[in-house]
Every structure is written in structure tokens, then in C-alpha cells.
Amino acid sequence: MRKISTVSLDNRPRTRKVRVTVFFVLTFLLILSPVIYESVLVCAGRWQAMFGVYPNVRTPVLDFLSDNWEMATFDLKHWSRGIFTRTPWKSSYVIPFAIFWTGVLALLLRK
């Protein structure tokens, strides 16, 4: 009896890795399905508008995502502007630091 049995490619057992990959892909698609659905509705509505029919497309998921994105970017801009406007920048510290940092990055790019 042989130690390693020969198994053809068609009859080989399925590995767990394939199942995990399929599970993650399906989960990812299920999570994104409302966004994809509403995006298709918006695209179809634009096509209808080109032919004269102006549909009223409701997109609660896309509205929620865009509102949160705008709020997060506003907060981030407000926070970063506050740091840079309140901090006293001494050119005697900033310019040598910038030159040093540029030199370090130039050395990293050489390799």
C-alpha cells in the first residue's frame, strides 16, 4: 500500500480555506448589498431623467453614509485647523526639522 495516495484534481477534498474565503466574500456582499441596490436605483433614475421621466428615488442608506462622511470631515478639518492655528511655530525649530526630515526621506528613497 502506498503512503501517499494519488488523488486526481477533480476528486480532491475541499479545503477549509476555500470555505472561509467564500464565507467572507458572501458576508461582504451582504453588507454592501443595500449600498449597491441604492446606487443602482440612482443610476436608473438618471437614465430615466435623460428620457424625460423624473423619478423620486429614496436612498436612506446613501443619505446616512453621506451625512456621516460630511460630519466626520467637518470635525476633522475643524480639529486640524485648531491645532495648526493655535500652535506657535518657531522657524528656528521648524526649518531645521524639515531639512532633516527631507534628508532622511531622501536617504530612504536611495535604497
Jmol script that loads the backbone (N, CA, C; Angstrom):
load data "model"
ATOM      1  N   MET A   1       0.851  -1.182   0.000  1.00  0.00           N
ATOM      2  CA  MET A   1       0.000   0.000   0.000  1.00  0.00           C
ATOM      3  C   MET A   1       0.892   1.239   0.000  1.00  0.00           C
ATOM      4  N   ARG A   2       0.507   2.229  -0.770  1.00  0.00           N
ATOM      5  CA  ARG A   2       1.281   3.449  -0.883  1.00  0.00           C
ATOM      6  C   ARG A   2       1.010   4.368   0.294  1.00  0.00           C
ATOM      7  N   LYS A   3       2.039   5.111   0.671  1.00  0.00           N
ATOM      8  CA  LYS A   3       1.870   6.051   1.777  1.00  0.00           C
ATOM      9  C   LYS A   3       1.033   7.252   1.360  1.00  0.00           C
ATOM     10  N   ILE A   4       1.273   7.732   0.165  1.00  0.00           N
ATOM     11  CA  ILE A   4       0.526   8.883  -0.330  1.00  0.00           C
ATOM     12  C   ILE A   4      -0.334   8.410  -1.491  1.00  0.00           C
ATOM     13  N   SER A   5      -1.611   8.488  -1.308  1.00  0.00           N
ATOM     14  CA  SER A   5      -2.492   8.064  -2.385  1.00  0.00           C
ATOM     15  C   SER A   5      -2.615   9.169  -3.413  1.00  0.00           C
ATOM     16  N   THR A   6      -2.692   8.793  -4.637  1.00  0.00           N
ATOM     17  CA  THR A   6      -2.843   9.786  -5.695  1.00  0.00           C
ATOM     18  C   THR A   6      -4.319  10.094  -5.854  1.00  0.00           C
ATOM     19  N   VAL A   7      -4.612  11.372  -5.804  1.00  0.00           N
ATOM     20  CA  VAL A   7      -5.986  11.837  -5.945  1.00  0.00           C
ATOM     21  C   VAL A   7      -6.001  12.783  -7.127  1.00  0.00           C
ATOM     22  N   SER A   8      -6.921  12.565  -8.019  1.00  0.00           N
ATOM     23  CA  SER A   8      -6.996  13.453  -9.175  1.00  0.00           C
ATOM     24  C   SER A   8      -7.500  14.825  -8.734  1.00  0.00           C
ATOM     25  N   LEU A   9      -7.290  15.799  -9.582  1.00  0.00           N
ATOM     26  CA  LEU A   9      -7.683  17.160  -9.230  1.00  0.00           C
ATOM     27  C   LEU A   9      -9.191  17.305  -9.069  1.00  0.00           C
ATOM     28  N   ASP A  10      -9.953  16.495  -9.772  1.00  0.00           N
ATOM     29  CA  ASP A  10     -11.411  16.587  -9.674  1.00  0.00           C
ATOM     30  C   ASP A  10     -11.945  15.940  -8.398  1.00  0.00           C
ATOM     31  N   ASN A  11     -11.221  14.968  -7.875  1.00  0.00           N
ATOM     32  CA  ASN A  11     -11.704  14.229  -6.710  1.00  0.00           C
ATOM     33  C   ASN A  11     -11.041  14.640  -5.403  1.00  0.00           C
ATOM     34  N   ARG A  12     -10.247  15.666  -5.416  1.00  0.00           N
ATOM     35  CA  ARG A  12      -9.552  16.048  -4.194  1.00  0.00           C
ATOM     36  C   ARG A  12     -10.533  16.656  -3.189  1.00  0.00           C
ATOM     37  N   PRO A  13     -10.267  16.512  -1.921  1.00  0.00           N
ATOM     38  CA  PRO A  13     -11.174  17.069  -0.906  1.00  0.00           C
ATOM     39  C   PRO A  13     -11.067  18.595  -0.861  1.00  0.00           C
ATOM     40  N   ARG A  14     -12.172  19.213  -0.566  1.00  0.00           N
ATOM     41  CA  ARG A  14     -12.188  20.675  -0.482  1.00  0.00           C
ATOM     42  C   ARG A  14     -11.510  21.105   0.806  1.00  0.00           C
ATOM     43  N   THR A  15     -10.748  22.156   0.704  1.00  0.00           N
ATOM     44  CA  THR A  15     -10.045  22.640   1.886  1.00  0.00           C
ATOM     45  C   THR A  15     -10.908  23.637   2.640  1.00  0.00           C
ATOM     46  N   ARG A  16     -10.535  23.874   3.858  1.00  0.00           N
ATOM     47  CA  ARG A  16     -11.268  24.821   4.697  1.00  0.00           C
ATOM     48  C   ARG A  16     -11.038  26.252   4.223  1.00  0.00           C
ATOM     49  N   LYS A  17      -9.892  26.488   3.613  1.00  0.00           N
ATOM     50  CA  LYS A  17      -9.554  27.829   3.159  1.00  0.00           C
ATOM     51  C   LYS A  17     -10.558  28.341   2.128  1.00  0.00           C
ATOM     52  N   VAL A  18     -11.006  27.470   1.248  1.00  0.00           N
ATOM     53  CA  VAL A  18     -11.979  27.865   0.227  1.00  0.00           C
ATOM     54  C   VAL A  18     -13.299  28.238   0.892  1.00  0.00           C
ATOM     55  N   ARG A  19     -13.700  27.475   1.869  1.00  0.00           N
ATOM     56  CA  ARG A  19     -14.966  27.753   2.557  1.00  0.00           C
ATOM     57  C   ARG A  19     -14.909  29.081   3.306  1.00  0.00           C
ATOM     58  N   VAL A  20     -13.788  29.349   3.943  1.00  0.00           N
ATOM     59  CA  VAL A  20     -13.642  30.610   4.676  1.00  0.00           C
ATOM     60  C   VAL A  20     -13.661  31.782   3.713  1.00  0.00           C
ATOM     61  N   THR A  21     -12.984  31.639   2.585  1.00  0.00           N
ATOM     62  CA  THR A  21     -12.965  32.713   1.590  1.00  0.00           C
ATOM     63  C   THR A  21     -14.362  32.972   1.048  1.00  0.00           C
ATOM     64  N   VAL A  22     -15.087  31.919   0.727  1.00  0.00           N
ATOM     65  CA  VAL A  22     -16.458  32.066   0.234  1.00  0.00           C
ATOM     66  C   VAL A  22     -17.332  32.726   1.293  1.00  0.00           C
ATOM     67  N   PHE A  23     -17.163  32.338   2.543  1.00  0.00           N
ATOM     68  CA  PHE A  23     -17.942  32.934   3.629  1.00  0.00           C
ATOM     69  C   PHE A  23     -17.686  34.433   3.733  1.00  0.00           C
ATOM     70  N   PHE A  24     -16.400  34.840   3.682  1.00  0.00           N
ATOM     71  CA  PHE A  24     -16.090  36.257   3.792  1.00  0.00           C
ATOM     72  C   PHE A  24     -16.575  37.055   2.585  1.00  0.00           C
ATOM     73  N   VAL A  25     -16.491  36.493   1.409  1.00  0.00           N
ATOM     74  CA  VAL A  25     -16.981  37.181   0.212  1.00  0.00           C
ATOM     75  C   VAL A  25     -18.492  37.362   0.285  1.00  0.00           C
ATOM     76  N   LEU A  26     -19.200  36.321   0.670  1.00  0.00           N
ATOM     77  CA  LEU A  26     -20.669  36.434   0.786  1.00  0.00           C
ATOM     78  C   LEU A  26     -21.072  37.421   1.879  1.00  0.00           C
ATOM     79  N   THR A  27     -20.365  37.399   2.993  1.00  0.00           N
ATOM     80  CA  THR A  27     -20.659  38.343   4.071  1.00  0.00           C
ATOM     81  C   THR A  27     -20.422  39.778   3.607  1.00  0.00           C
ATOM     82  N   PHE A  28     -19.319  39.996   2.914  1.00  0.00           N
ATOM     83  CA  PHE A  28     -19.002  41.328   2.395  1.00  0.00           C
ATOM     84  C   PHE A  28     -20.073  41.798   1.409  1.00  0.00           C
ATOM     85  N   LEU A  29     -20.528  40.917   0.532  1.00  0.00           N
ATOM     86  CA  LEU A  29     -21.572  41.280  -0.427  1.00  0.00           C
ATOM     87  C   LEU A  29     -22.902  41.557   0.269  1.00  0.00           C
ATOM     88  N   LEU A  30     -23.223  40.797   1.307  1.00  0.00           N
ATOM     89  CA  LEU A  30     -24.467  41.054   2.035  1.00  0.00           C
ATOM     90  C   LEU A  30     -24.425  42.383   2.780  1.00  0.00           C
ATOM     91  N   ILE A  31     -23.258  42.738   3.289  1.00  0.00           N
ATOM     92  CA  ILE A  31     -23.132  44.020   3.980  1.00  0.00           C
ATOM     93  C   ILE A  31     -23.267  45.171   2.989  1.00  0.00           C
ATOM     94  N   LEU A  32     -22.686  45.013   1.807  1.00  0.00           N
ATOM     95  CA  LEU A  32     -22.727  46.084   0.812  1.00  0.00           C
ATOM     96  C   LEU A  32     -23.973  46.080  -0.061  1.00  0.00           C
ATOM     97  N   SER A  33     -24.825  45.083   0.057  1.00  0.00           N
ATOM     98  CA  SER A  33     -25.980  44.983  -0.826  1.00  0.00           C
ATOM     99  C   SER A  33     -26.925  46.187  -0.750  1.00  0.00           C
ATOM    100  N   PRO A  34     -27.209  46.790   0.415  1.00  0.00           N
ATOM    101  CA  PRO A  34     -28.068  47.985   0.399  1.00  0.00           C
ATOM    102  C   PRO A  34     -27.437  49.156  -0.357  1.00  0.00           C
ATOM    103  N   VAL A  35     -26.132  49.308  -0.230  1.00  0.00           N
ATOM    104  CA  VAL A  35     -25.450  50.401  -0.936  1.00  0.00           C
ATOM    105  C   VAL A  35     -25.480  50.150  -2.434  1.00  0.00           C
ATOM    106  N   ILE A  36     -25.230  48.920  -2.839  1.00  0.00           N
ATOM    107  CA  ILE A  36     -25.253  48.584  -4.269  1.00  0.00           C
ATOM    108  C   ILE A  36     -26.663  48.771  -4.830  1.00  0.00           C
ATOM    109  N   TYR A  37     -27.672  48.328  -4.081  1.00  0.00           N
ATOM    110  CA  TYR A  37     -29.063  48.459  -4.529  1.00  0.00           C
ATOM    111  C   TYR A  37     -29.442  49.922  -4.726  1.00  0.00           C
ATOM    112  N   GLU A  38     -29.118  50.763  -3.754  1.00  0.00           N
ATOM    113  CA  GLU A  38     -29.481  52.176  -3.872  1.00  0.00           C
ATOM    114  C   GLU A  38     -28.671  52.872  -4.966  1.00  0.00           C
ATOM    115  N   SER A  39     -27.450  52.449  -5.175  1.00  0.00           N
ATOM    116  CA  SER A  39     -26.646  53.026  -6.260  1.00  0.00           C
ATOM    117  C   SER A  39     -27.238  52.674  -7.615  1.00  0.00           C
ATOM    118  N   VAL A  40     -27.736  51.456  -7.744  1.00  0.00           N
ATOM    119  CA  VAL A  40     -28.394  51.060  -8.989  1.00  0.00           C
ATOM    120  C   VAL A  40     -29.670  51.873  -9.186  1.00  0.00           C
ATOM    121  N   LEU A  41     -30.410  52.116  -8.108  1.00  0.00           N
ATOM    122  CA  LEU A  41     -31.614  52.949  -8.214  1.00  0.00           C
ATOM    123  C   LEU A  41     -31.280  54.361  -8.682  1.00  0.00           C
ATOM    124  N   VAL A  42     -30.201  54.935  -8.163  1.00  0.00           N
ATOM    125  CA  VAL A  42     -29.804  56.283  -8.567  1.00  0.00           C
ATOM    126  C   VAL A  42     -29.410  56.300 -10.038  1.00  0.00           C
ATOM    127  N   CYS A  43     -28.650  55.302 -10.470  1.00  0.00           N
ATOM    128  CA  CYS A  43     -28.246  55.240 -11.881  1.00  0.00           C
ATOM    129  C   CYS A  43     -29.456  55.059 -12.795  1.00  0.00           C
ATOM    130  N   ALA A  44     -30.380  54.193 -12.398  1.00  0.00           N
ATOM    131  CA  ALA A  44     -31.596  54.003 -13.206  1.00  0.00           C
ATOM    132  C   ALA A  44     -32.429  55.279 -13.248  1.00  0.00           C
ATOM    133  N   GLY A  45     -32.486  55.988 -12.120  1.00  0.00           N
ATOM    134  CA  GLY A  45     -33.218  57.253 -12.099  1.00  0.00           C
ATOM    135  C   GLY A  45     -32.601  58.296 -13.006  1.00  0.00           C
ATOM    136  N   ARG A  46     -31.271  58.324 -13.091  1.00  0.00           N
ATOM    137  CA  ARG A  46     -30.613  59.264 -14.001  1.00  0.00           C
ATOM    138  C   ARG A  46     -30.893  58.910 -15.462  1.00  0.00           C
ATOM    139  N   TRP A  47     -30.923  57.613 -15.762  1.00  0.00           N
ATOM    140  CA  TRP A  47     -31.256  57.211 -17.127  1.00  0.00           C
ATOM    141  C   TRP A  47     -32.699  57.600 -17.458  1.00  0.00           C
ATOM    142  N   GLN A  48     -33.606  57.408 -16.524  1.00  0.00           N
ATOM    143  CA  GLN A  48     -34.992  57.807 -16.755  1.00  0.00           C
ATOM    144  C   GLN A  48     -35.105  59.309 -16.923  1.00  0.00           C
ATOM    145  N   ALA A  49     -34.314  60.070 -16.179  1.00  0.00           N
ATOM    146  CA  ALA A  49     -34.349  61.530 -16.293  1.00  0.00           C
ATOM    147  C   ALA A  49     -33.868  61.979 -17.659  1.00  0.00           C
ATOM    148  N   MET A  50     -32.951  61.233 -18.261  1.00  0.00           N
ATOM    149  CA  MET A  50     -32.498  61.597 -19.609  1.00  0.00           C
ATOM    150  C   MET A  50     -33.610  61.441 -20.631  1.00  0.00           C
ATOM    151  N   PHE A  51     -34.565  60.547 -20.365  1.00  0.00           N
ATOM    152  CA  PHE A  51     -35.661  60.319 -21.304  1.00  0.00           C
ATOM    153  C   PHE A  51     -36.931  61.079 -20.920  1.00  0.00           C
ATOM    154  N   GLY A  52     -36.849  61.957 -19.929  1.00  0.00           N
ATOM    155  CA  GLY A  52     -37.972  62.828 -19.624  1.00  0.00           C
ATOM    156  C   GLY A  52     -38.757  62.474 -18.384  1.00  0.00           C
ATOM    157  N   VAL A  53     -38.547  61.331 -17.784  1.00  0.00           N
ATOM    158  CA  VAL A  53     -39.259  60.943 -16.567  1.00  0.00           C
ATOM    159  C   VAL A  53     -38.353  61.256 -15.386  1.00  0.00           C
ATOM    160  N   TYR A  54     -38.853  62.043 -14.430  1.00  0.00           N
ATOM    161  CA  TYR A  54     -38.047  62.435 -13.274  1.00  0.00           C
ATOM    162  C   TYR A  54     -38.517  61.663 -12.040  1.00  0.00           C
ATOM    163  N   PRO A  55     -37.863  60.552 -11.736  1.00  0.00           N
ATOM    164  CA  PRO A  55     -38.303  59.736 -10.593  1.00  0.00           C
ATOM    165  C   PRO A  55     -37.821  60.322  -9.270  1.00  0.00           C
ATOM    166  N   ASN A  56     -38.553  59.989  -8.222  1.00  0.00           N
ATOM    167  CA  ASN A  56     -38.159  60.374  -6.868  1.00  0.00           C
ATOM    168  C   ASN A  56     -37.546  59.141  -6.209  1.00  0.00           C
ATOM    169  N   VAL A  57     -36.219  59.111  -6.146  1.00  0.00           N
ATOM    170  CA  VAL A  57     -35.517  57.945  -5.618  1.00  0.00           C
ATOM    171  C   VAL A  57     -35.186  58.197  -4.157  1.00  0.00           C
ATOM    172  N   ARG A  58     -35.616  57.279  -3.288  1.00  0.00           N
ATOM    173  CA  ARG A  58     -35.301  57.382  -1.865  1.00  0.00           C
ATOM    174  C   ARG A  58     -34.084  56.508  -1.583  1.00  0.00           C
ATOM    175  N   THR A  59     -33.094  57.109  -0.954  1.00  0.00           N
ATOM    176  CA  THR A  59     -31.855  56.386  -0.646  1.00  0.00           C
ATOM    177  C   THR A  59     -31.460  56.640   0.807  1.00  0.00           C
ATOM    178  N   PRO A  60     -32.089  55.963   1.754  1.00  0.00           N
ATOM    179  CA  PRO A  60     -31.771  56.232   3.168  1.00  0.00           C
ATOM    180  C   PRO A  60     -30.362  55.804   3.567  1.00  0.00           C
ATOM    181  N   VAL A  61     -29.861  54.708   3.010  1.00  0.00           N
ATOM    182  CA  VAL A  61     -28.517  54.244   3.389  1.00  0.00           C
ATOM    183  C   VAL A  61     -27.458  55.193   2.841  1.00  0.00           C
ATOM    184  N   LEU A  62     -27.595  55.575   1.571  1.00  0.00           N
ATOM    185  CA  LEU A  62     -26.624  56.507   0.989  1.00  0.00           C
ATOM    186  C   LEU A  62     -26.696  57.875   1.660  1.00  0.00           C
ATOM    187  N   ASP A  63     -27.897  58.315   2.034  1.00  0.00           N
ATOM    188  CA  ASP A  63     -28.030  59.589   2.745  1.00  0.00           C
ATOM    189  C   ASP A  63     -27.348  59.526   4.105  1.00  0.00           C
ATOM    190  N   PHE A  64     -27.536  58.419   4.819  1.00  0.00           N
ATOM    191  CA  PHE A  64     -26.904  58.238   6.121  1.00  0.00           C
ATOM    192  C   PHE A  64     -25.382  58.251   5.996  1.00  0.00           C
ATOM    193  N   LEU A  65     -24.864  57.522   5.010  1.00  0.00           N
ATOM    194  CA  LEU A  65     -23.416  57.470   4.813  1.00  0.00           C
ATOM    195  C   LEU A  65     -22.846  58.827   4.419  1.00  0.00           C
ATOM    196  N   SER A  66     -23.531  59.539   3.529  1.00  0.00           N
ATOM    197  CA  SER A  66     -23.010  60.844   3.112  1.00  0.00           C
ATOM    198  C   SER A  66     -23.084  61.871   4.244  1.00  0.00           C
ATOM    199  N   ASP A  67     -24.141  61.825   5.052  1.00  0.00           N
ATOM    200  CA  ASP A  67     -24.237  62.747   6.192  1.00  0.00           C
ATOM    201  C   ASP A  67     -23.125  62.489   7.208  1.00  0.00           C
ATOM    202  N   ASN A  68     -22.882  61.222   7.503  1.00  0.00           N
ATOM    203  CA  ASN A  68     -21.809  60.904   8.450  1.00  0.00           C
ATOM    204  C   ASN A  68     -20.438  61.247   7.890  1.00  0.00           C
ATOM    205  N   TRP A  69     -20.241  61.070   6.579  1.00  0.00           N
ATOM    206  CA  TRP A  69     -18.967  61.415   5.958  1.00  0.00           C
ATOM    207  C   TRP A  69     -18.737  62.930   6.042  1.00  0.00           C
ATOM    208  N   GLU A  70     -19.764  63.706   5.745  1.00  0.00           N
ATOM    209  CA  GLU A  70     -19.635  65.167   5.819  1.00  0.00           C
ATOM    210  C   GLU A  70     -19.369  65.620   7.248  1.00  0.00           C
ATOM    211  N   MET A  71     -20.050  65.014   8.214  1.00  0.00           N
ATOM    212  CA  MET A  71     -19.850  65.391   9.609  1.00  0.00           C
ATOM    213  C   MET A  71     -18.432  65.032  10.070  1.00  0.00           C
ATOM    214  N   ALA A  72     -17.944  63.862   9.667  1.00  0.00           N
ATOM    215  CA  ALA A  72     -16.601  63.445  10.065  1.00  0.00           C
ATOM    216  C   ALA A  72     -15.534  64.334   9.428  1.00  0.00           C
ATOM    217  N   THR A  73     -15.695  64.680   8.162  1.00  0.00           N
ATOM    218  CA  THR A  73     -14.696  65.544   7.516  1.00  0.00           C
ATOM    219  C   THR A  73     -14.738  66.944   8.107  1.00  0.00           C
ATOM    220  N   PHE A  74     -15.936  67.436   8.447  1.00  0.00           N
ATOM    221  CA  PHE A  74     -16.029  68.751   9.072  1.00  0.00           C
ATOM    222  C   PHE A  74     -15.325  68.757  10.424  1.00  0.00           C
ATOM    223  N   ASP A  75     -15.581  67.719  11.232  1.00  0.00           N
ATOM    224  CA  ASP A  75     -14.929  67.630  12.544  1.00  0.00           C
ATOM    225  C   ASP A  75     -13.419  67.518  12.408  1.00  0.00           C
ATOM    226  N   LEU A  76     -12.955  66.733  11.452  1.00  0.00           N
ATOM    227  CA  LEU A  76     -11.516  66.571  11.252  1.00  0.00           C
ATOM    228  C   LEU A  76     -10.871  67.877  10.796  1.00  0.00           C
ATOM    229  N   LYS A  77     -11.522  68.596   9.887  1.00  0.00           N
ATOM    230  CA  LYS A  77     -10.985  69.883   9.443  1.00  0.00           C
ATOM    231  C   LYS A  77     -10.957  70.884  10.593  1.00  0.00           C
ATOM    232  N   HIS A  78     -12.020  70.905  11.373  1.00  0.00           N
ATOM    233  CA  HIS A  78     -12.090  71.825  12.498  1.00  0.00           C
ATOM    234  C   HIS A  78     -10.999  71.511  13.524  1.00  0.00           C
ATOM    235  N   TRP A  79     -10.790  70.235  13.809  1.00  0.00           N
ATOM    236  CA  TRP A  79      -9.774  69.814  14.765  1.00  0.00           C
ATOM    237  C   TRP A  79      -8.370  70.129  14.260  1.00  0.00           C
ATOM    238  N   SER A  80      -8.103  69.833  12.987  1.00  0.00           N
ATOM    239  CA  SER A  80      -6.750  70.059  12.473  1.00  0.00           C
ATOM    240  C   SER A  80      -6.452  71.546  12.319  1.00  0.00           C
ATOM    241  N   ARG A  81      -7.420  72.343  11.932  1.00  0.00           N
ATOM    242  CA  ARG A  81      -7.191  73.790  11.826  1.00  0.00           C
ATOM    243  C   ARG A  81      -6.928  74.395  13.199  1.00  0.00           C
ATOM    244  N   GLY A  82      -7.601  73.873  14.219  1.00  0.00           N
ATOM    245  CA  GLY A  82      -7.369  74.369  15.568  1.00  0.00           C
ATOM    246  C   GLY A  82      -5.960  74.086  16.042  1.00  0.00           C
ATOM    247  N   ILE A  83      -5.427  72.936  15.699  1.00  0.00           N
ATOM    248  CA  ILE A  83      -4.066  72.600  16.117  1.00  0.00           C
ATOM    249  C   ILE A  83      -3.058  73.508  15.429  1.00  0.00           C
ATOM    250  N   PHE A  84      -3.227  73.728  14.127  1.00  0.00           N
ATOM    251  CA  PHE A  84      -2.234  74.481  13.383  1.00  0.00           C
ATOM    252  C   PHE A  84      -2.339  75.992  13.583  1.00  0.00           C
ATOM    253  N   THR A  85      -3.493  76.494  13.969  1.00  0.00           N
ATOM    254  CA  THR A  85      -3.604  77.941  14.179  1.00  0.00           C
ATOM    255  C   THR A  85      -3.230  78.349  15.596  1.00  0.00           C
ATOM    256  N   ARG A  86      -3.402  77.466  16.585  1.00  0.00           N
ATOM    257  CA  ARG A  86      -3.080  77.819  17.963  1.00  0.00           C
ATOM    258  C   ARG A  86      -1.639  77.524  18.334  1.00  0.00           C
ATOM    259  N   THR A  87      -0.951  76.712  17.560  1.00  0.00           N
ATOM    260  CA  THR A  87       0.404  76.317  17.902  1.00  0.00           C
ATOM    261  C   THR A  87       1.382  77.400  17.459  1.00  0.00           C
ATOM    262  N   PRO A  88       2.232  77.866  18.370  1.00  0.00           N
ATOM    263  CA  PRO A  88       3.236  78.846  17.947  1.00  0.00           C
ATOM    264  C   PRO A  88       4.363  78.137  17.204  1.00  0.00           C
ATOM    265  N   TRP A  89       4.550  78.500  15.948  1.00  0.00           N
ATOM    266  CA  TRP A  89       5.570  77.879  15.121  1.00  0.00           C
ATOM    267  C   TRP A  89       6.809  78.756  15.134  1.00  0.00           C
ATOM    268  N   LYS A  90       7.883  78.229  15.676  1.00  0.00           N
ATOM    269  CA  LYS A  90       9.152  78.948  15.651  1.00  0.00           C
ATOM    270  C   LYS A  90       9.935  78.456  14.450  1.00  0.00           C
ATOM    271  N   SER A  91      10.321  79.388  13.609  1.00  0.00           N
ATOM    272  CA  SER A  91      11.032  78.993  12.397  1.00  0.00           C
ATOM    273  C   SER A  91      12.404  78.402  12.721  1.00  0.00           C
ATOM    274  N   SER A  92      12.961  78.731  13.873  1.00  0.00           N
ATOM    275  CA  SER A  92      14.261  78.174  14.238  1.00  0.00           C
ATOM    276  C   SER A  92      14.167  76.677  14.546  1.00  0.00           C
ATOM    277  N   TYR A  93      12.965  76.176  14.854  1.00  0.00           N
ATOM    278  CA  TYR A  93      12.769  74.744  15.069  1.00  0.00           C
ATOM    279  C   TYR A  93      12.224  74.045  13.828  1.00  0.00           C
ATOM    280  N   VAL A  94      11.317  74.695  13.157  1.00  0.00           N
ATOM    281  CA  VAL A  94      10.594  74.049  12.061  1.00  0.00           C
ATOM    282  C   VAL A  94      11.486  73.846  10.836  1.00  0.00           C
ATOM    283  N   ILE A  95      12.244  74.853  10.442  1.00  0.00           N
ATOM    284  CA  ILE A  95      13.058  74.753   9.229  1.00  0.00           C
ATOM    285  C   ILE A  95      14.156  73.699   9.363  1.00  0.00           C
ATOM    286  N   PRO A  96      14.936  73.649  10.466  1.00  0.00           N
ATOM    287  CA  PRO A  96      15.913  72.553  10.574  1.00  0.00           C
ATOM    288  C   PRO A  96      15.265  71.166  10.634  1.00  0.00           C
ATOM    289  N   PHE A  97      14.113  71.067  11.289  1.00  0.00           N
ATOM    290  CA  PHE A  97      13.416  69.787  11.326  1.00  0.00           C
ATOM    291  C   PHE A  97      12.970  69.372   9.929  1.00  0.00           C
ATOM    292  N   ALA A  98      12.462  70.306   9.145  1.00  0.00           N
ATOM    293  CA  ALA A  98      12.029  69.986   7.782  1.00  0.00           C
ATOM    294  C   ALA A  98      13.215  69.575   6.918  1.00  0.00           C
ATOM    295  N   ILE A  99      14.346  70.246   7.056  1.00  0.00           N
ATOM    296  CA  ILE A  99      15.538  69.877   6.287  1.00  0.00           C
ATOM    297  C   ILE A  99      16.025  68.493   6.700  1.00  0.00           C
ATOM    298  N   PHE A 100      16.053  68.222   7.996  1.00  0.00           N
ATOM    299  CA  PHE A 100      16.475  66.903   8.480  1.00  0.00           C
ATOM    300  C   PHE A 100      15.541  65.812   7.964  1.00  0.00           C
ATOM    301  N   TRP A 101      14.258  66.043   8.059  1.00  0.00           N
ATOM    302  CA  TRP A 101      13.284  65.046   7.629  1.00  0.00           C
ATOM    303  C   TRP A 101      13.378  64.802   6.124  1.00  0.00           C
ATOM    304  N   THR A 102      13.605  65.846   5.339  1.00  0.00           N
ATOM    305  CA  THR A 102      13.781  65.694   3.901  1.00  0.00           C
ATOM    306  C   THR A 102      15.020  64.868   3.596  1.00  0.00           C
ATOM    307  N   GLY A 103      16.097  65.094   4.334  1.00  0.00           N
ATOM    308  CA  GLY A 103      17.313  64.305   4.141  1.00  0.00           C
ATOM    309  C   GLY A 103      17.110  62.845   4.475  1.00  0.00           C
ATOM    310  N   VAL A 104      16.402  62.568   5.563  1.00  0.00           N
ATOM    311  CA  VAL A 104      16.129  61.181   5.942  1.00  0.00           C
ATOM    312  C   VAL A 104      15.302  60.485   4.871  1.00  0.00           C
ATOM    313  N   LEU A 105      14.285  61.147   4.375  1.00  0.00           N
ATOM    314  CA  LEU A 105      13.446  60.540   3.339  1.00  0.00           C
ATOM    315  C   LEU A 105      14.217  60.357   2.036  1.00  0.00           C
ATOM    316  N   ALA A 106      15.122  61.282   1.712  1.00  0.00           N
ATOM    317  CA  ALA A 106      15.929  61.127   0.518  1.00  0.00           C
ATOM    318  C   ALA A 106      16.848  59.915   0.647  1.00  0.00           C
ATOM    319  N   LEU A 107      17.397  59.687   1.836  1.00  0.00           N
ATOM    320  CA  LEU A 107      18.222  58.502   2.045  1.00  0.00           C
ATOM    321  C   LEU A 107      17.415  57.223   1.945  1.00  0.00           C
ATOM    322  N   LEU A 108      16.171  57.262   2.432  1.00  0.00           N
ATOM    323  CA  LEU A 108      15.320  56.083   2.315  1.00  0.00           C
ATOM    324  C   LEU A 108      14.965  55.773   0.861  1.00  0.00           C
ATOM    325  N   LEU A 109      14.820  56.812   0.057  1.00  0.00           N
ATOM    326  CA  LEU A 109      14.469  56.597  -1.352  1.00  0.00           C
ATOM    327  C   LEU A 109      15.649  56.051  -2.149  1.00  0.00           C
ATOM    328  N   ARG A 110      16.856  56.278  -1.683  1.00  0.00           N
ATOM    329  CA  ARG A 110      18.022  55.793  -2.410  1.00  0.00           C
ATOM    330  C   ARG A 110      18.135  54.283  -2.371  1.00  0.00           C
ATOM    331  N   LYS A 111      17.608  53.664  -1.342  1.00  0.00           N
ATOM    332  CA  LYS A 111      17.780  52.206  -1.180  1.00  0.00           C
ATOM    333  C   LYS A 111      16.792  51.453  -1.953  1.00  0.00           C
TER     334      LYS A 111
END
end "model"
wireframe off; spacefill off
backbone 0.3
color backbone group
